[in-house]
Amino acid sequence: MACVLNLLKGGYEMQKLNIPSQCVFLDYCGCQKHWHKNGIPTDLNSNQLQKIVG
């Protein structure tokens, strides 16, 4: 789990290297680095995680 901006960047880097990656985005963005000065707790979408993990 990570900020969507980090996941997108990392996903494209992995794609360039032909390395498969699986990402689960949080339900909304709230990290201190990119979105909110104090940070906002977010939540994992467990249904999406189950789809990816299988």
Secondary structure as the mmCIF struct_conf table of DSSP 4:
data_model
#
loop_
_struct_conf.conf_type_id
_struct_conf.id
_struct_conf.beg_label_comp_id
_struct_conf.beg_label_asym_id
_struct_conf.beg_label_seq_id
_struct_conf.end_label_comp_id
_struct_conf.end_label_asym_id
_struct_conf.end_label_seq_id
HELX_RH_AL_P HELX_RH_AL_P1 VAL A 4 LYS A 16
TURN_TY1_P TURN_TY1_P1 LEU A 17 ASN A 18
STRN STRN1 LEU A 26 LEU A 26
BEND BEND1 ASP A 27 TYR A 28
TURN_TY1_P TURN_TY1_P2 GLN A 32 TRP A 35
TURN_TY1_P TURN_TY1_P3 LYS A 37 ASN A 38
STRN STRN2 LEU A 44 LEU A 44
HELX_RH_AL_P HELX_RH_AL_P2 SER A 46 VAL A 53
#
